[in-house]
């Protein structure tokens, strides 16, 4: 009788261990996927930063053109 109980307990422990191993594998997979998402997000944020810098440079250039245009218009009005 004790042998049957021990075998039954061993079978349950094996099932628990198997389930735990599956959960650990799934957790590892989800951890890897989350890391990939975070890396992708960081890349997008970096790209947005570069776009903002390029936009700022274009705005500075446009401001310079506007100043030159205003000076030209003033000279034409004076002449």
Residue, then its C-alpha position, 0 to 999 in steps of 0.5 A: x500500500x505504501x508503495x502505491x502511495x509513494x508512486x502516486x506522490x512521485x507521479x504528482x511531483x513529476x507532473x508539478x515539475x513538468x508544469x513548472x519547467x513549461x512555465x519557466x520556459x514560457x517566462x524565459x520566452x516572454x522575457x526575451x520578447x519584452x527585451x526585444x520590444x524595449x530595444x525596439x522602443x528605444x530605437x524608435x525614441x532615438x529616431x524621433x530624437x534625430x527627426x526633432x533635431x533635423x526639424x530644428x535645423x530646418x527651422x533655423x535655416x528657414x528663420x535665416x531665410x526669412x531674415x534675409x528676405x526681410x532685409x531685401x524687402x527693406x532695401x527695395x522699399x528704401x530704394 
